[in-house]
């Protein structure tokens, strides 16, 4: 067998410049088309997290009112997109809602939800949150104070 010794063709391990450019171009193309859906995914995940956090805060307020036999309250500040939780000892904590989620409206009197020492809410009602073009509803049942999350508004 004859051995080829061609100086033009080299056998160095690695990639050629053309292969590298093709691969980078493909990744750029894929990233360009997937980026909008990734941004939407982030907004959706942040929205779900905030809705869960608000509903959990309501459940905590109810439990704390029962345990300490004192009233707790949550004030929803729609103008500043935040809510203020006041525990049974009177200490207030401000919770700013991220820009991806808008505190759209509530139907509580003065946008305030109270849980009395018996664990009952001051009234039943709904908090509406806007996440992009979607609305989420955190619904509090009167008398029992049950908190639930829904994609549909409650039927009155």
Order of alpha helices (4+ residues) and beta strands (2+ residues): alpha-beta-beta-beta-beta-beta-beta-beta-beta
